């Protein structure tokens, strides 16, 4: 196996791993999207409790 074949094989391996991780992430996100959105909303409202009043004042 010469250098170009090793480079091609590593690119194919890296690309397939990236594709698999993207597909798994998509499935997890679509399955738990509402839970994720609720957690983010709760975290933001706890971090910035007066955000709605500050935005309304602009």
GUGU-430501 format. One line per field, with one value per residue: residue number from 0; residue in three letters; x, y, z of N, C-alpha, C, CB in turn. Coordinates in steps of 0.05 Angstrom, whole numbers, plus 5000, padded with zeros to 4 digits. Glycine has a CB too. Layout:
<pts>
pos	c(NUM|...)
code	c(ALA|...)
n_px	c(X|...)
n_py	c(Y|...)
n_pz	c(Z|...)
ca_px	c(X|...)
ca_py	c(Y|...)
ca_pz	c(Z|...)
c_px	c(X|...)
c_py	c(Y|...)
c_pz	c(Z|...)
cb_px	c(X|...)
cb_py	c(Y|...)
cb_pz	c(Z|...)
</pts>
This chain:
<pts>
pos	c(0|1|2|3|4|5|6|7|8|9|10|11|12|13|14|15|16|17|18|19|20|21|22|23|24|25|26|27|28|29|30|31|32|33|34|35|36|37|38|39|40|41|42|43|44|45|46|47|48|49|50|51|52|53|54|55|56|57)
code	c(UNK|UNK|UNK|UNK|UNK|UNK|UNK|UNK|UNK|UNK|UNK|UNK|UNK|UNK|UNK|UNK|UNK|UNK|UNK|UNK|UNK|UNK|UNK|UNK|UNK|UNK|UNK|UNK|UNK|UNK|UNK|UNK|UNK|UNK|UNK|UNK|UNK|UNK|UNK|UNK|UNK|UNK|UNK|UNK|UNK|UNK|UNK|UNK|UNK|UNK|UNK|UNK|UNK|UNK|UNK|UNK|UNK|UNK)
n_px	c(5017|5016|5031|4991|4947|4939|4926|4878|4847|4845|4817|4768|4751|4749|4709|4665|4657|4645|4597|4565|4563|4536|4486|4468|4466|4425|4381|4377|4367|4318|4286|4287|4275|4236|4245|4298|4291|4258|4293|4333|4304|4289|4340|4357|4318|4328|4380|4376|4332|4302|4298|4256|4231|4273|4282|4233|4237|4270)
n_py	c(4977|5041|5110|5144|5110|5097|5148|5158|5116|5131|5178|5160|5128|5167|5201|5165|5154|5206|5214|5174|5192|5240|5221|5193|5234|5265|5231|5225|5279|5289|5254|5272|5326|5363|5357|5376|5429|5448|5443|5478|5526|5531|5536|5584|5620|5617|5637|5689|5723|5771|5780|5784|5832|5868|5863|5881|5934|5956)
n_pz	c(5000|4979|4993|4973|4970|5024|5043|5015|5036|5089|5085|5065|5108|5150|5128|5126|5180|5198|5170|5193|5246|5239|5220|5265|5303|5279|5283|5339|5353|5327|5354|5407|5405|5426|5481|5484|5467|5508|5552|5537|5536|5590|5613|5591|5610|5664|5666|5644|5672|5665|5611|5573|5588|5581|5526|5507|5522|5484)
ca_px	c(5000|5032|5022|4965|4926|4934|4912|4851|4833|4839|4796|4743|4745|4740|4683|4643|4653|4630|4569|4551|4557|4515|4460|4461|4458|4400|4360|4374|4355|4290|4272|4286|4275|4220|4259|4321|4281|4249|4316|4346|4287|4291|4366|4358|4302|4342|4403|4367|4304|4289|4304|4233|4227|4294|4277|4210|4245|4286)
ca_py	c(5000|5065|5133|5155|5091|5101|5173|5153|5098|5146|5198|5145|5121|5192|5209|5147|5159|5231|5210|5158|5209|5259|5207|5187|5260|5273|5214|5233|5305|5288|5239|5287|5355|5378|5357|5393|5456|5455|5446|5504|5549|5533|5546|5612|5636|5618|5654|5716|5724|5795|5783|5793|5860|5883|5864|5898|5962|5965)
ca_pz	c(5000|4979|5009|4963|4977|5052|5046|5006|5055|5114|5078|5064|5136|5163|5116|5134|5209|5200|5161|5213|5269|5231|5220|5293|5315|5268|5295|5368|5355|5319|5375|5432|5398|5445|5507|5481|5466|5535|5569|5529|5544|5619|5620|5583|5628|5690|5663|5638|5681|5656|5583|5559|5594|5568|5497|5503|5525|5461)
c_px	c(5018|5019|4995|4942|4919|4919|4883|4835|4827|4818|4768|4733|4735|4713|4660|4637|4637|4601|4553|4544|4536|4487|4451|4452|4431|4377|4356|4360|4325|4274|4268|4285|4259|4233|4283|4312|4272|4272|4331|4330|4289|4318|4369|4342|4314|4366|4396|4338|4289|4293|4280|4227|4248|4291|4253|4216|4261|4268)
c_py	c(5025|5088|5143|5136|5093|5127|5171|5137|5114|5167|5184|5137|5145|5201|5191|5150|5185|5228|5194|5175|5230|5246|5201|5212|5269|5257|5221|5260|5304|5273|5256|5317|5371|5379|5376|5422|5465|5460|5472|5528|5553|5544|5575|5630|5638|5637|5683|5719|5749|5800|5793|5822|5877|5885|5881|5927|5973|5977)
c_pz	c(5000|4993|4999|4970|5007|5057|5037|5025|5081|5109|5077|5092|5152|5153|5125|5164|5213|5192|5181|5237|5263|5231|5248|5307|5305|5281|5324|5370|5348|5340|5400|5427|5418|5472|5506|5481|5493|5554|5563|5538|5574|5627|5613|5602|5656|5689|5660|5646|5671|5626|5567|5563|5581|5538|5490|5505|5502|5441)
cb_px	c(4981|5038|5042|4967|4935|4961|4927|4851|4850|4865|4802|4746|4769|4761|4685|4651|4679|4644|4570|4568|4583|4521|4463|4484|4479|4399|4368|4401|4369|4287|4288|4310|4264|4192|4268|4336|4259|4231|4335|4350|4258|4287|4388|4349|4274|4350|4420|4371|4302|4299|4313|4208|4226|4322|4272|4187|4261|4301)
cb_py	c(5000|5072|5155|5159|5062|5101|5195|5140|5074|5160|5212|5120|5108|5214|5209|5118|5160|5252|5195|5134|5223|5271|5181|5174|5281|5270|5184|5234|5325|5274|5214|5280|5359|5367|5328|5386|5459|5434|5422|5505|5543|5506|5530|5616|5625|5591|5644|5723|5723|5819|5757|5776|5865|5870|5835|5891|5964|5944)
cb_pz	c(5024|4949|5008|4933|4971|5068|5030|4978|5062|5124|5052|5046|5150|5160|5086|5128|5224|5183|5134|5222|5278|5204|5203|5309|5309|5238|5293|5381|5336|5292|5382|5449|5370|5447|5514|5455|5446|5546|5566|5499|5536|5631|5604|5555|5629|5699|5639|5608|5711|5671|5571|5566|5624|5575|5486|5521|5550|5450)
</pts>
